Amino acid sequence: VLVQAAYSSPQQQLLQQQGRATRAAAAGSGAAALLALKQRLEAGCVGPQLVLALLLAAAGAMPPDVVLPVSGCLHSMWLAVGGHFGAWLQAAVLQLAPEGAPWQRQRHGAKVTFVADLTDPACLSDTTRFKRVLKNFCGGKKKGAGGGRLV
């Protein structure tokens, strides 16, 4: 740090300090944003609808390269809301899914197993496993550009 200070101008030092302060504020605001999201999702019963929209995106309503971000989004949601996630996932898969959802062709038991597998504590600590379970349920790897609409 002292060597860096010797070779940088006061303006550069000020910009570096502002950058560090901005990153620290962003980290704090990220936690605040997650808390606000959790409260809004819990209050308005929007959670199951959001989970359903993300599952449909992973199932082909969006291009195939969206599966990884969708998986990350769902996993982050689980981390943010905890136990509510399982109930939201169950409602999305078993109650809210439209007729065109790929998993509607599966047996009821397979859907229940998916909910149990995805909300297994091992998936909470292993994002790769979480993504694999999600992809298997939503139809695996898709070919082509995707982007079709499921209704």
MARGULUM-38904 format. One record per residue (C-alpha): residue in one letter; x negated, y negated, z. Coordinates in steps of 0.5 Angstrom, whole numbers. Each point is the difference from the previous one (the first is absolute). Layout:
a, X, Y, Z $
...
REM end
This chain:
v, 0, 0, 0 $
l, -6, -5, 2 $
v, -3, 2, -7 $
q, 6, -1, -4 $
a, 2, -7, 4 $
a, -7, -2, -2 $
y, 1, 1, -7 $
s, 7, -3, -1 $
s, 3, -7, 0 $
p, 4, -3, 5 $
q, 6, 1, -5 $
q, -1, 7, -1 $
q, -1, 2, 7 $
l, 7, -4, 1 $
l, 3, 4, -5 $
q, -2, 7, 3 $
q, 3, -2, 6 $
q, 6, -2, -3 $
g, 0, 7, -4 $
r, -1, 3, 7 $
a, 6, -3, 3 $
t, 4, 1, -5 $
r, -1, 7, 0 $
a, 1, 1, 7 $
a, 7, -4, 0 $
a, 2, 5, -6 $
a, -2, 6, 4 $
g, 4, -3, 6 $
s, 6, -2, -5 $
g, 0, 7, -3 $
a, 2, 3, 7 $
a, 5, -6, 1 $
a, 3, 2, -7 $
l, 0, 7, 1 $
l, 4, -1, 7 $
a, 5, -5, -4 $
l, 1, 5, -5 $
k, 1, 6, 5 $
q, 6, -5, 3 $
r, 3, -1, -6 $
l, 0, 7, -3 $
e, 3, 2, 7 $
a, 5, -5, 1 $
g, 3, 0, -7 $
c, 1, 7, -2 $
v, -5, -1, -6 $
g, -5, 5, 2 $
p, 3, 6, -3 $
q, 2, -4, -6 $
l, -7, -2, -1 $
v, -3, 7, 1 $
l, 5, 2, -5 $
a, -2, -5, -5 $
l, -8, 2, 1 $
l, 2, 7, -1 $
l, 3, -1, -7 $
a, -5, -4, -2 $
a, -5, 6, 2 $
a, 5, 5, -4 $
g, -1, -4, -6 $
a, 4, -6, 0 $
m, -7, -4, -1 $
p, -6, 2, -4 $
p, -4, 6, 3 $
d, -6, -4, 3 $
v, 5, -3, 5 $
v, 0, 6, 4 $
l, -6, -2, 4 $
p, 2, -7, 2 $
v, 7, 3, 2 $
s, -3, 5, 4 $
g, -4, -5, 3 $
c, 6, -4, 1 $
l, 4, 5, 3 $
h, -6, 2, 5 $
s, -1, -7, 2 $
m, 8, 0, 2 $
w, -1, 6, 4 $
l, -5, -3, 4 $
a, 3, -6, 1 $
v, 7, 2, 2 $
g, -2, 7, 3 $
g, 6, 5, 2 $
h, 5, -4, -5 $
f, -4, 2, -6 $
g, 3, 7, 1 $
a, 7, -2, 0 $
w, -1, -4, -5 $
l, -3, 5, -5 $
q, 6, 5, 2 $
a, 5, -5, -2 $
a, -3, -2, -6 $
v, -1, 7, -2 $
l, 6, 4, 2 $
q, 5, -6, 0 $
l, -1, -6, -4 $
a, -4, 3, -6 $
p, 4, 0, -7 $
e, 2, 5, -4 $
g, -6, -1, -5 $
a, -5, 1, 5 $
p, -5, 6, -2 $
w, 1, 3, 7 $
q, 7, 0, 0 $
r, -1, 7, -4 $
q, -3, 3, 6 $
r, 3, 4, 6 $
h, 2, -4, 6 $
g, -5, 4, 4 $
a, -6, -2, -5 $
k, 2, -7, 1 $
v, 0, 1, 8 $
t, -7, 3, -1 $
f, -2, -6, -4 $
v, 2, -5, 6 $
a, -3, 5, 5 $
d, -7, 1, -4 $
l, 0, -8, -1 $
t, 1, -2, 7 $
d, -5, 5, 3 $
p, -5, -3, 4 $
a, -6, 3, -4 $
c, 3, -5, -6 $
l, 0, -6, 5 $
s, -8, 1, 0 $
d, -1, 3, -7 $
t, 2, -5, -5 $
t, -2, 5, -6 $
r, 4, 6, 3 $
f, 6, -6, 1 $
k, -1, -1, -8 $
r, 0, 7, -2 $
v, 6, 2, 4 $
l, 3, -6, -3 $
k, -2, 1, -7 $
n, 2, 7, 0 $
f, 7, -2, 2 $
c, 1, -5, -5 $
g, -2, 4, -5 $
g, -7, 0, -1 $
k, -4, -3, -5 $
k, 3, -4, -5 $
k, -2, 0, -8 $
g, 1, -6, -4 $
a, 1, -7, 2 $
g, 7, 1, 5 $
g, 4, -6, 1 $
g, 6, 4, -1 $
r, 6, -2, 5 $
l, 4, 5, 4 $
v, 7, -1, 2 $
REM end
